[in-house]
Amino acid sequence: MLTLSYEYKLEPTKPQTLQIGEWLEFCCKVYNHALASRKAWVNSRKCSVHACSIQSEYIIPADAKRPTYASQCKELAAAKKEYPDLKFPQSHVLQQTLKRLENAFVGMWERGFGFPMFKKVGGLQSFVFPELGKEVIKGKHIKLPKLGWVKLRLSRPIPDGFQIKQARVIRKAKGYFVVLSLQSDVSVPEVSLSGYPIGIDMGLESFLATSENELIARPKFLDSAYGKLKSLQRKLKFKKKGSRNWNQVKQRIARLHFHIFCKRKDWHFKLAHRLCDGVGAIFAEDLNLKAMSRGMLCKHTWDASFGQFLEILRWVCFKRGVYFAKVDPNGTSQICPNCPTHTGKKPLSVRTHHCLECGYAGNRDVVAAQVLRERGLSTVGQTGKMLAEGKDFGELVYTSSRISL
């Protein structure tokens, strides 16, 4: 089973735009109400047996079961009789909002995420249609339940053999978009290791260093627009919250952030395609992105967006038939790639590697990328050993050139 996600720009009419906005507000209210119900049940179980709070306490019967997705869907169906406005959005849309809350709790239990938080007004920016009809797209229009035919920019056609399973409508700073989930019964084999392998090391000194002695500078997308962003935020500070001028400045800030995001994503795609040219395998370091996003360099780390680049690189490698794998990054700057000597820890101020045993010297990041390549080849097995010895390169020649984007 192969699943793809295609995103298209929507061009709804004014009534459809108002309808989408109202649906988002209904989803936000349902999400907050369901979260409050779950939070009240949790807090009612925190009271000590011998003492209660003198301010307030959650009194819920002891035999009351924990709210779940199934039980809250039943409560939602009963609430529609008392509150007829809940019948206005499509029923599956509200159910998927409850499913979204359930996934948030599953992420807290299984993946170590924080406790789900309430959504403020305008906090939810998307909703999902889990089921669509057969003939969903006709020409340049898509048929969405209860919204009717909505115009969209069909920037690329739907691949043959794929069916549209669900649609997610998203409100962004520059309009409305729809993400279509496409499925096909075809089986795609995994990409095998063949061809010239390279390793890549990522950092803030240079965005990326390859094992072929290439250093790619980090474009500072946020810093380039920081002056304009700071000016707009200063204007927002002196506007009355909720006023028309306040909303206009807030929209300009959102559009600027969206423009920065698009520039960064476009550069990541171009870089990923450039790395896949002439290679058969790419080994990247398995970074602890959660730890990197904290500390005094968090702003620069978020601006670089290493996690987004690795996901884009994984997808581009899959699409172009290049083997991709993540490697343990621990100690890559402390090992010589020419010999198995451990050179010891180096402070970040030291940007060169020099081995006292074999005399090998080079840039610190390039050497780390070479160690990553050797680790990746050693984890693959016999095929990796053949590639490391140069027995399976074929007629492929990798020409090293500095990447400039």
C-alpha positions as CSV (number, residue, x, y, z in Angstrom):
1,M,0.0,0.0,0.0
2,L,1.5,3.3,-1.1
3,T,0.3,6.6,0.3
4,L,1.0,10.0,-1.1
5,S,0.0,13.5,0.1
6,Y,-0.6,16.2,-2.5
7,E,-1.3,19.8,-1.5
8,Y,-3.3,22.3,-3.7
9,K,-4.3,25.9,-3.3
10,L,-8.0,26.5,-2.8
11,E,-10.0,29.5,-4.2
12,P,-13.3,29.3,-2.3
13,T,-16.1,31.8,-2.8
14,K,-16.9,34.3,0.0
15,P,-19.8,32.2,1.4
16,Q,-17.5,29.1,1.4
17,T,-14.8,31.1,3.1
18,L,-17.2,32.2,5.9
19,Q,-18.5,28.6,6.2
20,I,-14.9,27.2,6.6
21,G,-14.2,29.8,9.3
22,E,-17.3,28.9,11.2
23,W,-16.5,25.2,11.0
24,L,-13.0,25.9,12.4
25,E,-14.6,27.7,15.4
26,F,-17.0,24.8,16.0
27,C,-14.1,22.4,15.9
28,C,-12.2,24.6,18.4
29,K,-15.1,24.6,20.8
30,V,-15.6,20.9,20.6
31,Y,-11.9,20.3,21.1
32,N,-11.8,22.5,24.2
33,H,-15.0,21.0,25.7
34,A,-13.7,17.4,25.2
35,L,-10.3,18.4,26.7
36,A,-12.0,20.0,29.7
37,S,-14.0,16.8,30.3
38,R,-10.9,14.7,30.3
39,K,-8.9,17.1,32.4
40,A,-11.8,17.2,35.0
41,W,-11.8,13.4,35.2
42,V,-8.0,13.4,35.8
43,N,-8.1,16.1,38.4
44,S,-10.9,14.3,40.3
45,R,-8.6,11.4,40.8
46,K,-5.8,13.6,42.2
47,C,-7.5,14.5,45.5
48,S,-6.1,12.8,48.6
49,V,-8.4,10.4,50.5
50,H,-8.1,12.3,53.8
51,A,-8.2,15.9,52.5
52,C,-9.7,18.1,49.8
53,S,-8.9,21.5,48.5
54,I,-10.5,24.4,50.4
55,Q,-10.9,26.4,47.2
56,S,-12.4,24.0,44.7
57,E,-12.6,20.3,43.9
58,Y,-13.7,18.2,41.0
59,I,-16.6,16.0,42.1
60,I,-17.1,13.1,39.7
61,P,-18.6,9.8,40.7
62,A,-16.0,7.1,41.5
63,D,-17.6,4.7,39.0
64,A,-17.4,7.2,36.1
65,K,-15.2,5.8,33.4
66,R,-12.3,7.7,31.8
67,P,-13.5,9.7,28.8
68,T,-12.4,8.1,25.5
69,Y,-12.8,8.8,21.8
70,A,-15.8,6.4,21.6
71,S,-17.6,7.8,24.6
72,Q,-17.1,11.4,23.6
73,C,-18.4,10.6,20.1
74,K,-21.6,9.4,21.8
75,E,-21.8,12.5,23.9
76,L,-21.3,14.6,20.8
77,A,-24.3,12.9,19.1
78,A,-26.5,13.5,22.2
79,A,-25.3,17.2,22.4
80,K,-26.6,17.8,18.9
81,K,-30.1,17.4,20.1
82,E,-29.5,20.1,22.8
83,Y,-27.4,22.4,20.7
84,P,-28.7,22.3,17.1
85,D,-25.8,24.5,15.9
86,L,-23.5,21.4,16.2
87,K,-25.4,20.0,13.2
88,F,-24.1,22.8,11.0
89,P,-20.6,21.3,10.4
90,Q,-20.2,17.9,8.7
91,S,-20.5,15.2,11.3
92,H,-17.3,13.5,10.4
93,V,-15.4,16.7,10.8
94,L,-16.3,17.0,14.5
95,Q,-15.5,13.3,15.1
96,Q,-12.1,13.8,13.6
97,T,-11.5,16.7,16.0
98,L,-12.1,14.3,18.8
99,K,-9.8,11.9,17.2
100,R,-7.2,14.6,17.1
101,L,-7.5,15.0,20.8
102,E,-7.2,11.3,21.3
103,N,-4.0,11.3,19.3
104,A,-2.6,14.1,21.5
105,F,-3.2,11.9,24.6
106,V,-1.6,8.9,22.9
107,G,1.4,11.1,22.0
108,M,1.6,12.1,25.7
109,W,1.5,8.5,26.9
110,E,3.7,6.8,24.3
111,R,6.0,9.5,23.0
112,G,6.6,11.7,26.0
113,F,4.7,14.8,24.8
114,G,3.3,17.3,27.2
115,F,-0.3,17.4,28.4
116,P,-2.7,18.7,25.7
117,M,-3.5,22.4,26.0
118,F,-6.7,24.3,25.2
119,K,-6.9,26.1,21.9
120,K,-7.5,29.8,21.8
121,V,-9.8,31.5,19.3
122,G,-8.4,30.7,15.9
123,G,-6.1,28.1,17.4
124,L,-7.3,25.3,15.1
125,Q,-6.4,25.9,11.5
126,S,-7.5,22.7,9.8
127,F,-10.2,20.0,9.8
128,V,-10.4,16.6,8.0
129,F,-12.9,15.0,5.7
130,P,-12.2,11.2,6.3
131,E,-14.5,10.1,3.5
132,L,-15.1,11.5,0.1
133,G,-17.1,10.4,-2.9
134,K,-15.9,8.7,-6.0
135,E,-15.8,11.6,-8.5
136,V,-14.2,14.2,-6.2
137,I,-12.3,16.3,-8.8
138,K,-13.8,17.6,-12.0
139,G,-11.8,20.0,-14.0
140,K,-10.5,22.6,-11.6
141,H,-13.0,22.0,-8.8
142,I,-13.1,19.6,-5.9
143,K,-16.3,18.4,-4.2
144,L,-16.2,18.6,-0.4
145,P,-19.1,17.4,1.8
146,K,-21.5,20.3,2.7
147,L,-19.2,22.8,1.1
148,G,-20.0,21.8,-2.5
149,W,-17.7,22.4,-5.4
150,V,-14.7,24.4,-4.4
151,K,-12.3,25.8,-7.0
152,L,-8.6,24.8,-6.7
153,R,-5.4,25.2,-8.5
154,L,-4.6,21.8,-9.9
155,S,-0.9,22.4,-10.0
156,R,-0.2,18.7,-10.8
157,P,-2.6,15.9,-11.9
158,I,-3.6,13.0,-9.7
159,P,-1.4,10.0,-10.5
160,D,-3.1,7.1,-12.3
161,G,-4.2,4.2,-10.1
162,F,-4.5,6.3,-7.0
163,Q,-7.7,7.0,-5.1
164,I,-8.4,10.0,-2.9
165,K,-9.1,8.7,0.6
166,Q,-9.4,11.9,2.7
167,A,-8.9,15.6,2.5
168,R,-7.6,18.1,5.0
169,V,-8.6,21.8,4.6
170,I,-6.0,24.1,6.0
171,R,-6.2,27.8,6.7
172,K,-2.8,29.5,6.2
173,A,-1.6,33.1,6.1
174,K,-1.9,33.2,2.3
175,G,-5.2,31.6,1.8
176,Y,-6.8,28.1,2.0
177,F,-5.2,24.9,1.0
178,V,-6.3,21.2,0.8
179,V,-4.1,18.2,1.4
180,L,-5.3,15.1,-0.4
181,S,-4.3,11.6,0.9
182,L,-3.9,9.3,-2.1
183,Q,-3.6,5.5,-1.8
184,S,-2.7,2.8,-4.3
185,D,-2.5,-1.0,-3.9
186,V,0.9,-1.1,-5.7
187,S,3.8,-2.5,-3.7
188,V,7.0,-0.5,-3.9
189,P,10.2,-2.4,-3.0
190,E,12.7,-0.8,-0.6
191,V,15.6,1.0,-2.1
192,S,18.7,-1.2,-2.0
193,L,22.3,0.0,-1.3
194,S,24.1,0.5,-4.6
195,G,26.3,3.2,-6.1
196,Y,28.6,5.8,-4.5
197,P,28.0,6.4,-0.8
198,I,28.4,9.8,0.9
199,G,28.0,10.9,4.5
200,I,26.6,14.3,5.6
201,D,27.2,16.2,8.9
202,M,24.9,19.1,9.8
203,G,25.6,22.1,12.1
204,L,25.3,25.8,12.6
205,E,28.9,26.8,11.5
206,S,28.0,25.4,8.1
207,F,24.6,24.0,7.4
208,L,26.0,20.8,5.8
209,A,29.3,19.1,5.2
210,T,29.7,16.1,3.0
211,S,32.4,13.4,3.0
212,E,33.5,14.7,-0.4
213,N,35.0,17.8,1.2
214,E,32.0,20.1,0.4
215,L,30.9,22.8,2.8
216,I,27.5,24.4,2.4
217,A,26.9,27.7,4.1
218,R,23.7,28.1,6.2
219,P,21.3,30.6,4.7
220,K,19.9,32.8,7.5
221,F,16.3,33.1,6.3
222,L,15.0,34.5,9.5
223,D,17.9,37.0,10.0
224,S,17.4,38.4,6.5
225,A,13.8,39.4,7.4
226,Y,14.4,40.1,11.0
227,G,14.4,43.9,10.6
228,K,11.0,43.9,8.9
229,L,9.6,41.4,11.3
230,K,10.8,43.5,14.3
231,S,9.2,46.6,12.8
232,L,5.8,44.9,12.3
233,Q,5.9,43.5,15.8
234,R,6.6,46.9,17.2
235,K,3.6,48.3,15.3
236,L,1.4,45.4,16.7
237,K,2.4,46.3,20.2
238,F,0.8,49.8,20.0
239,K,-2.4,48.6,18.3
240,K,-5.6,47.9,20.3
241,K,-6.0,44.2,20.6
242,G,-8.9,42.9,18.5
243,S,-9.2,46.1,16.5
244,R,-9.1,46.2,12.7
245,N,-5.6,47.7,12.5
246,W,-4.4,45.1,15.0
247,N,-5.7,42.2,12.8
248,Q,-4.2,43.8,9.7
249,V,-0.7,44.0,11.2
250,K,-1.1,40.5,12.7
251,Q,-1.9,39.2,9.2
252,R,1.1,40.9,7.7
253,I,3.3,39.2,10.3
254,A,1.8,35.8,9.5
255,R,2.4,36.4,5.8
256,L,6.0,37.3,6.4
257,H,6.5,34.1,8.5
258,F,4.9,32.1,5.8
259,H,7.2,33.7,3.2
260,I,10.2,32.7,5.2
261,F,8.9,29.2,5.6
262,C,8.4,28.8,1.8
263,K,11.9,30.1,1.0
264,R,13.4,27.7,3.5
265,K,11.4,24.7,2.2
266,D,12.3,25.5,-1.4
267,W,16.0,25.7,-0.5
268,H,15.8,22.4,1.3
269,F,14.2,20.6,-1.7
270,K,16.9,22.0,-4.1
271,L,19.7,21.0,-1.8
272,A,18.2,17.5,-1.3
273,H,18.0,17.0,-5.1
274,R,21.5,18.3,-5.5
275,L,22.9,15.8,-3.0
276,C,21.2,12.9,-4.8
277,D,22.9,13.7,-8.1
278,G,25.4,11.0,-8.9
279,V,25.2,9.1,-5.6
280,G,23.7,5.8,-4.6
281,A,23.5,6.1,-0.8
282,I,23.4,8.9,1.7
283,F,24.1,8.5,5.4
284,A,23.0,11.3,7.8
285,E,23.4,11.7,11.5
286,D,20.5,10.8,13.7
287,L,20.2,14.1,15.6
288,N,18.5,14.7,18.9
289,L,16.4,17.6,17.5
290,K,14.5,18.1,20.7
291,A,17.7,18.8,22.6
292,M,19.1,21.0,19.8
293,S,16.1,23.2,19.8
294,R,16.8,24.4,23.4
295,G,19.5,26.6,24.7
296,M,21.1,29.9,23.6
297,L,21.2,28.8,19.9
298,C,17.6,27.7,19.7
299,K,16.6,30.5,17.3
300,H,19.3,29.6,14.8
301,T,18.5,25.9,15.2
302,W,14.8,26.5,14.4
303,D,15.8,28.7,11.5
304,A,18.0,26.0,10.0
305,S,15.1,23.4,10.4
306,F,17.2,20.3,10.4
307,G,14.2,18.0,11.0
308,Q,12.4,19.3,8.0
309,F,15.4,18.9,5.8
310,L,16.0,15.3,6.9
311,E,12.4,14.4,6.1
312,I,12.6,16.1,2.7
313,L,15.9,14.3,2.0
314,R,14.4,11.0,3.0
315,W,11.5,11.6,0.5
316,V,13.7,12.8,-2.3
317,C,16.0,9.8,-1.9
318,F,13.0,7.4,-2.0
319,K,11.7,9.1,-5.1
320,R,15.0,9.0,-6.9
321,G,16.1,5.5,-5.8
322,V,18.9,6.6,-3.5
323,Y,19.5,4.6,-0.3
324,F,19.0,6.7,2.9
325,A,19.8,5.8,6.5
326,K,20.5,7.6,9.7
327,V,23.6,6.8,11.7
328,D,24.6,7.3,15.4
329,P,26.3,10.7,15.6
330,N,28.0,10.1,18.9
331,G,31.8,10.7,18.8
332,T,32.1,11.4,15.1
333,S,34.4,14.3,15.7
334,Q,36.6,12.2,18.0
335,I,37.5,9.4,15.6
336,C,39.9,9.5,12.7
337,P,38.3,8.2,9.5
338,N,41.7,7.1,8.1
339,C,42.5,4.9,11.1
340,P,40.5,3.8,14.1
341,T,42.3,6.1,16.5
342,H,40.3,8.0,19.1
343,T,41.7,11.6,19.0
344,G,39.8,12.8,22.1
345,K,37.2,15.5,22.7
346,K,37.6,18.8,20.9
347,P,36.0,22.1,22.0
348,L,33.7,23.7,19.4
349,S,36.3,26.4,18.8
350,V,38.6,23.8,17.2
351,R,37.4,23.5,13.6
352,T,40.2,21.2,12.3
353,H,41.0,17.6,12.8
354,H,44.6,16.3,13.1
355,C,45.4,12.7,13.9
356,L,48.7,12.2,15.7
357,E,48.9,8.5,14.7
358,C,48.5,8.7,10.9
359,G,48.9,12.4,10.3
360,Y,45.5,12.8,8.6
361,A,44.1,16.3,8.8
362,G,41.0,18.0,7.5
363,N,38.0,20.1,8.4
364,R,36.2,18.9,11.5
365,D,32.8,18.7,9.9
366,V,34.1,17.0,6.7
367,V,35.9,14.4,8.9
368,A,32.7,13.8,10.9
369,A,30.8,13.2,7.6
370,Q,33.5,10.7,6.5
371,V,33.1,8.8,9.9
372,L,29.3,8.8,9.3
373,R,29.8,7.3,5.9
374,E,32.0,4.5,7.3
375,R,29.6,3.8,10.1
376,G,26.7,3.6,7.7
377,L,28.5,1.2,5.4
378,S,29.5,-1.0,8.4
379,T,25.9,-1.3,9.5
380,V,24.6,-2.3,6.1
381,G,26.6,-5.5,6.0
382,Q,28.4,-7.3,3.2
383,T,27.2,-4.9,0.6
384,G,28.6,-2.0,2.6
385,K,31.9,-3.7,2.8
386,M,32.1,-4.2,-0.9
387,L,31.3,-0.5,-1.5
388,A,33.9,0.5,1.0
389,E,36.5,-1.6,-0.8
390,G,35.4,-0.1,-4.2
391,K,34.1,-3.4,-5.7
392,D,30.6,-2.3,-6.5
393,F,30.9,1.2,-7.9
394,G,30.4,0.2,-11.5
395,E,30.9,3.0,-14.0
396,L,29.5,5.6,-11.7
397,V,31.8,8.5,-11.1
398,Y,31.0,11.1,-8.5
399,T,32.2,14.5,-9.4
400,S,32.8,16.7,-6.4
401,S,31.7,20.3,-6.7
402,R,30.7,23.0,-4.3
403,I,27.0,23.4,-3.9
404,S,25.7,26.9,-4.4
405,L,22.0,27.6,-4.0
